[in-house]
Amino acid sequence: MRIVAIILHYYPERTENISRIVKDLKENSRPPDEIIVFNNNPKMTYSGNCTVINSNKNYEGRARYPIALLEPSDYYYFIDDDVTVNKNTIKNFLKYASDNCCYGYWGKIINPKVSSCYRKGEEFYGKNINKSKEVDLLVGKGTFFVSFSVFKNMLKTEEKFLKEGFIFGREEDLILSMSNRCFVIPVEKDSYFKDLNDGGVGYCKNPNHWKMRNEMAKKLYPIRRKADSISISDNLGIKIKKEIKQNGYKLL
């Protein structure tokens, strides 16, 4: 079983966190087989005790996914540069992981009829549940754990959007999770993540952040419903329009 961890770094205010994250990953009860730091800031160079890729262009959050595929692996563990792992974090994800699924510690069930569907979605946290909960989407805060195969559906969704002339922004975690089945998994203190200094910066500081998230969640909802999942929409009393069911989109 091979696991690759990917740390996305951009903000200079968070540079001091990277060495701590790498150290904690290496000392984990189940350390990853490879750790990649992708420094996405062309104005600075990072070096450290792991594989480091310095970019001369800011590819934003999406960059972590094609970068991950440079290393063939059974599973990929994505971690932001404002959190780090506890001793049994990766081991906990492995307890629940299976092919074609995404896993995290925070997710939402949404009602696409609501204008602020992302922000007002019903939230589920790993620390508050005792069994896995399938959700519509995973929230990018902290960590994601995914199998190799989930990228196929993500790329298929992106291909569809490109043909529609869509301009990608900061919604890549939604595209990944909503193109596949996704689960919030139970977590104990020793397998959660630890918050680090965020430097007062981040995606959510963007004034258009919530608007973009709401619009993307609504756009992705019909695709999410194509996945082999529980009938969340029925629980919400939402009827999927016939033309959406026949839009020609099929998951791989």
C-alpha positions in Angstrom: 0.0 0.0 0.0 1.6 3.2 -1.2 0.7 6.7 0.1 1.9 10.0 -1.2 1.4 13.2 0.8 1.2 16.6 -0.9 1.6 19.9 0.8 0.5 22.9 -1.1 2.5 26.1 -0.2 1.9 29.6 -1.5 1.8 32.2 1.3 5.2 33.4 2.7 3.3 34.0 6.0 3.0 30.2 6.3 6.5 29.1 5.2 7.6 28.4 8.8 4.9 25.8 9.0 6.2 23.5 6.3 9.1 22.0 8.2 6.8 21.2 11.1 4.3 19.5 8.8 7.0 17.4 7.1 8.5 16.4 10.4 5.0 15.3 11.8 4.3 13.4 8.6 7.6 11.5 8.8 7.0 10.7 12.5 3.4 9.5 11.9 2.4 6.0 13.0 1.9 5.3 9.3 4.2 7.8 7.5 3.6 8.4 3.8 6.0 6.7 1.4 6.7 10.1 -0.3 6.2 13.7 0.7 5.9 16.4 -1.9 5.9 20.1 -1.2 4.7 22.1 -4.1 5.7 25.7 -3.7 3.3 27.6 -5.9 4.7 31.1 -5.3 7.0 32.3 -8.1 8.4 35.1 -5.9 10.1 32.7 -3.5 12.0 29.5 -3.4 11.5 26.8 -0.8 13.9 24.0 0.1 13.4 21.2 2.7 13.9 17.6 3.8 11.6 16.1 1.2 10.7 16.3 -2.5 10.2 20.0 -3.3 8.9 21.5 -6.5 9.2 25.2 -7.0 7.0 26.8 -9.6 7.7 30.0 -11.6 3.9 30.5 -11.9 1.0 30.5 -9.5 -1.2 27.6 -10.5 -3.5 28.1 -7.4 -5.1 25.2 -5.5 -5.7 23.0 -8.5 -2.0 22.4 -8.9 -1.8 19.9 -6.1 -3.7 17.3 -8.1 -1.7 17.0 -11.2 1.5 17.3 -9.1 0.3 14.4 -7.0 0.0 12.2 -10.1 3.8 12.6 -10.8 4.1 9.9 -8.1 1.9 6.8 -8.9 0.3 5.7 -5.6 -2.6 3.8 -4.2 -3.7 6.8 -2.1 -2.9 10.5 -1.8 -3.1 12.6 1.3 -3.5 16.3 0.7 -2.7 18.7 3.5 -2.8 22.5 3.6 0.1 24.6 5.0 -1.9 25.8 8.0 -2.5 22.5 9.6 -0.5 19.4 10.6 -1.2 15.8 11.4 -1.5 14.0 14.8 0.2 10.7 15.5 -2.5 8.4 13.9 -4.1 10.7 11.3 -3.0 8.7 8.2 -3.7 5.4 10.0 -7.3 6.5 10.7 -7.9 7.4 7.0 -6.7 3.9 6.0 -9.2 2.3 8.3 -12.1 3.7 6.1 -10.5 4.2 2.7 -11.7 2.3 -0.4 -11.4 2.8 -4.1 -13.3 5.5 -6.0 -14.0 7.6 -2.9 -12.8 10.7 -1.1 -12.5 11.1 2.6 -12.2 14.0 5.0 -13.1 15.3 8.4 -15.6 18.0 7.4 -18.4 17.8 4.8 -21.8 19.1 3.8 -25.2 18.0 2.4 -26.6 20.8 0.3 -29.9 21.9 -1.1 -29.2 23.3 -4.6 -32.5 25.3 -4.5 -31.0 27.6 -1.9 -29.0 30.5 -3.3 -26.3 30.1 -0.6 -26.4 26.4 -0.9 -22.7 25.9 0.1 -22.6 28.2 3.0 -26.0 27.0 4.4 -25.4 23.3 3.8 -25.9 20.8 6.6 -22.5 20.3 8.1 -20.9 17.1 9.4 -17.7 16.8 11.4 -15.7 13.7 12.0 -15.3 14.5 15.7 -19.1 14.5 16.1 -19.9 11.2 14.4 -19.3 7.5 15.2 -19.6 6.1 11.7 -18.9 7.3 8.2 -21.3 9.7 6.8 -21.8 10.1 3.0 -22.1 13.8 2.0 -22.4 15.9 -1.1 -19.1 17.6 -0.7 -16.0 17.8 1.4 -14.7 21.1 2.8 -11.1 21.8 1.9 -10.1 22.9 5.4 -7.3 20.6 6.7 -7.0 17.3 4.8 -8.3 15.1 2.1 -7.5 11.4 1.6 -8.3 9.9 -1.9 -7.6 6.9 -4.0 -5.8 7.1 -7.4 -9.0 6.4 -9.3 -10.9 9.5 -8.1 -8.8 11.7 -10.4 -10.4 10.1 -13.4 -13.8 11.5 -12.6 -12.4 14.9 -11.5 -10.6 15.2 -14.9 -13.7 14.1 -16.7 -15.7 16.9 -15.0 -13.1 19.4 -15.8 -13.1 18.3 -19.4 -16.9 18.9 -19.5 -16.5 22.4 -18.0 -13.7 23.3 -20.4 -16.0 22.5 -23.3 -18.5 24.9 -21.8 -15.9 27.7 -21.7 -15.7 27.6 -17.9 -12.9 29.6 -16.2 -11.5 27.7 -13.2 -11.0 29.6 -10.0 -10.6 28.4 -6.4 -13.1 25.6 -6.4 -10.9 22.6 -7.1 -11.6 20.7 -3.8 -15.3 20.9 -4.7 -14.7 19.5 -8.2 -12.7 16.6 -6.7 -15.1 15.6 -4.0 -18.3 16.3 -5.9 -17.2 14.2 -8.9 -17.0 11.2 -6.7 -18.6 9.6 -3.6 -17.3 11.4 -0.5 -17.4 10.6 3.2 -16.8 12.3 6.5 -15.1 9.7 8.7 -15.1 9.5 12.5 -11.9 10.8 14.2 -10.4 10.7 17.7 -8.1 13.3 19.1 -4.9 11.4 18.2 -6.0 11.1 14.5 -7.4 14.6 13.9 -5.3 17.5 12.6 -3.7 20.4 14.5 -4.3 24.0 13.4 -1.1 26.0 12.7 -0.7 29.8 12.2 -2.5 30.8 9.0 -0.7 34.1 8.8 -3.9 36.0 8.4 -4.2 34.9 4.8 -6.1 32.2 2.8 -8.8 31.5 0.2 -11.6 32.5 2.5 -10.2 36.0 2.8 -11.2 36.6 -0.8 -14.3 38.8 -1.0 -15.8 36.5 -3.7 -15.1 33.3 -1.8 -18.6 32.4 -0.7 -20.2 33.4 -3.9 -17.8 31.2 -5.9 -18.3 28.3 -3.6 -22.1 28.6 -3.7 -22.1 28.8 -7.5 -19.8 25.8 -8.0 -21.6 23.6 -5.5 -24.8 24.2 -7.4 -23.2 23.6 -10.8 -21.7 20.3 -9.5 -24.8 19.0 -7.8 -26.2 17.1 -10.9 -22.8 15.5 -11.4 -22.6 14.5 -7.7 -26.0 12.8 -8.0 -24.6 10.6 -10.9 -22.4 8.9 -8.4 -23.5 5.6 -6.8 -24.6 7.2 -3.5 -27.5 7.5 -1.0 -30.5 9.4 -2.2 -29.6 12.6 -0.4 -31.8 14.6 -2.8 -34.9 12.6 -1.9 -34.2 13.2 1.8 -34.3 16.9 1.0 -37.5 16.6 -1.1 -35.6 17.8 -4.2 -36.7 16.4 -7.5 -34.0 16.0 -10.1 -35.1 17.3 -13.4 -35.5 14.8 -16.2 -33.2 16.7 -18.6 -30.4 16.6 -15.9 -30.7 12.8 -15.7 -30.3 12.6 -19.5 -27.5 15.2 -20.0 -25.1 12.5 -21.2 -22.8 12.7 -18.3 -21.7 9.3 -17.0 -19.1 8.7 -14.3 -16.2 6.5 -15.3 
